């Protein structure tokens, strides 16, 4: 499978991805390697690999190439949705995050809500997201934030509001963006009044990036008002 992916990639896309995902020294994706494959192609491969056993998926998650790890996550989500042993796939995902294999924002964003978040919605408890969001590790904390999207899609804002208290003071760009994005989603998919009340109480404390993301769908007057609170 990895050989097939290597053959399908392009040098130009790989170089572009390495710049886009900040793989240089001291950057958040330092040292990551790319094959040069588009996400739709990886999703297509994953559909054909549905049912791939967990040991093989674990092996793919340990690969050095970014797209191979993404493919493994897509296969895990396919298996989680289609097979009966959901808990086993969630356990595999937790292990991968802790092992540092889900180590860029796109890898977190394509998996945290679909796997972990959905499982917790089904369990009717978001306590585990608070544990992830309490971590100082960048990607673990982002998992805690993005995992709340499953609750938001289920019409619930409580998970994000609980996570918010743990991440609101984190000024790292990739935390700010995730936090602001999920706040915006609450306003869009759950209740705009919940977003407005949160901003009224917390806009002055929020980072500029998180605030900007969260107010994108509000009126011009509302955006100006909340920016002025900072």
N, C-alpha and C positions, 0 to 999 in steps of 0.2 A: 504493500500500500504506500509506504513512504517513497519507494522508488517511483511509483506512478505519479505521486504529487510533485516530486522533484522534476520529473520530465515535463509536467504541465505548467510549471512556473516560468516566469520571464525575468531576466536580469534587470530590466528597466523597472518593472513593478516592485521587485525586491528592493532595489536601491531607494525607490520612492517611499516604500513602506518603512524602511529603516530610518529615514529622515522624519517621516510623519509621526512615528511612534517613539521618537526620541531615544535612540539606542546608543548615542554617543557617550563618552566618559562623563560621569557625574549626572547624566540625565535619568529620568525615571525608568526608562526601558534599557538601561545600559547593558550592552552585550547580547541583546536578543538578536536572533537570526531569522531571516525571511526567505521564503522560496519564490515569492512573487505570484501569489494566487488570489483571485477575487473571492469575496465572501459568498456570493451566489453559487460559485462552483463548489465551494466546500460544503454548503448546505445540500447541494445535489448529491455529492459523494456520500454524505451522511445518510440520506434517505436510502441509498442502495446498501449501506452498511448496517441498517437497522437490525438489531438482534445480535450484533457483535458481542461476544462475551466480555464480562468485566475485566478479566486479566489482560485481554488484548487492549481494551480501552485504557487501562492503567499504564500499559507500556507506551501507548501513543502519547499519553499525558506527560510522560517523562522525556519525550523527545526534545532536542535542542531547537527545532524549528517551530516558530510561532504558529504557522498555519496547521501544522500537525497537531499541536495542542488544541487549537480551535476546532479542528475536525473531531477530535476526541470528545470535546464538550458538546458539539452538535450531535454526535452519536449518543452520548449519555442522555441528552434531553429527548432525543427520539425514543430511546429505550424506556426512559422514565414515563413518557406519555403513553407508550403502546404496550408495555409489558406489565406483569403483575407485581414484580418485586421492586416497587418504587423506593422503599426504604434502603435497599442495597445501593441504588444509584445515588441517593442523597449522601449515604456514607462515603461512597467513592469520591463524591464531589468535595465533601468536607476534608477528606484526606489530601486531595489535590491542592486545595487552597492552603492548608497548613504547611504543605511541602513546598510552597512557593511556585507551583506549576500554573496557577491562574494568576499571571503576573503582568497583566496590562489591562487598561480600562476596557478595551473591547472584549477581552476574555471574560472579565467580570460581568460586563453588561449583557452578554449573550447567554448567561448561565445563572446568575444569582437569583433572579426572580423566578425563572422557569423551573429550576430545580429546587433550591433551598426554600425560596419564598413560597412557592406553591405548596410544598410539603407542610410548611408551618401554617399556612392558611387552612389546609385540611385538618391539621392538628389543633386549630383554634388557639394558637399561642405564638406570640412573637418574641418571647423571652430570649431565644437563641440569637436573634438579630441584635439585641442589646449587647450580648457578649462580643459578637463580631465588631459592632460599632465602637465598643470600648477599647479595642486593640489600637496600639500606636502604629502597627504595620499598615502601610498605605492601602494595599489591596484587600486586606482583611476588613479594614474599616469601610472601604467602598462596598464590599460584599454586604455588610450590615445595612448600608444605605439603600443600595439598589434592590436588595431583597424585599424592602418594603413595597416595591412596585406591585408585587402580587396581591398585597392587601389593598392597595389603592385600586387595582383593577376589580377587586371584589367589593368596592364601594366603602372601604374603610380607611380612615385617616389616622387611627390610633397608633399604628405601628410607627409611622413616620414621626408623629409628634413625640413619641417616646424616644426615638433615636435622635431627634433634633437636639435634645438637651445634651447629648454626648458629643455631637459633632459641630455645633454652631460656632465654636471658637477656633476650630481647625482652619487655618488659612492656606493650607496646601491647595493648589489650583484644582487638582483632580477630585478632592473632597468637596470643595466649594461648588464645582460644576454639578456633581452628583446630587448634592443636597438641594441646590436651587432647582434642579430639574425635577426632583421628586416633589418639592413644594408646588411647582407649577402644575404637575400632574394631579395633585390633590385639588387644586382650584379648578382644573379642567374636568376631572372625572368623578370627583366626590362631591365637593361643595365649595364654591368660591368663597362663601362667607367664612369657612374654616381657614382658608388661606389669608383672607383679609384680617381676621382676628389675630392670627399668628403674627402677621407682619406688623400690625399695630403695636403688639407687645414686644416684638423682637427685632424690628428692622434696624434700630439704632445700634444693635449689638452685632448684626450680621456683617460678614465680609462683603465687599463690593460685588464680587463675581456671583456669589450665591444670591444676593439680592437681585442683581440684574437678571439672572436666569428665572427667578421665581416670579417676577412681575411682567414677564414678556407678553402675556395675554391680557393684561389689564389695560384700562384706558390710559390715554396720555396724561390725563389729570391725576389719575391714581398713581401712575409710575412716578410722576414728578413729586407727588406728596410723600411717597415712601422713600424716595431718594433723599429728600430733604430732611428726613428723620435721622440720617446717619451723621 
